[in-house]
Amino acid sequence: MSAPVLRFVWDDGADRGLGLPSYETAGAAGADIRANLPLDLRETGVTLASMERRIIATGLRVEIPVGFEMQIRPRSGLALKHGITLPNTPGTIDSDYRGPLGVLLVNLGADPYRITHGDRIAQMIIAPVVQARFEVIETLGDTARGAGGFGSTGRF
């Protein structure tokens, strides 16, 4: 299977020197996305207070092939060391979206965290999408589990 091709456009004022998202190792599933801050924030960066949420600019817009989605996921090191994660993980970018690519971050840590221009802030995964058909029926088929919900198959 050939790899899908994503096409990017730089936002006005974006720092093109930061480059496109990139896979940091040969076996990486996710390509790292960098903070591409506006000119007025490049020197100071952006500080996320504890429990603060903010969209961080990437300087990019993307064209994703039909039949695929882009998932935006946290970077494990940022989450472990500083509590920086995504409140809607994974975030989904649909193939028909053409607006700015921003990353919604939240600081779950106790201390403020500073994001500097060029920091790797998230990772993107490209995945195939299957759209289902929906229909209403009179009854559902039986299973051994039945209607057992949360915790019904063992310990939480």
Secondary structure, 3 states (H helix, E strand, C coil): CCCCCCEEEECCCCCHHHCCCECCCCCCCCEEEECCCCHHHCCCCEEECCCCEEEEEEEEEEECCCCEEEEEECCHHHHHHHCEECCCCCEEECCCCCCEEEEEEEECCCCCEEECCCCEEEEEEEEECCCCCCCCCCCCCCCCCCCCCCCCCCCC
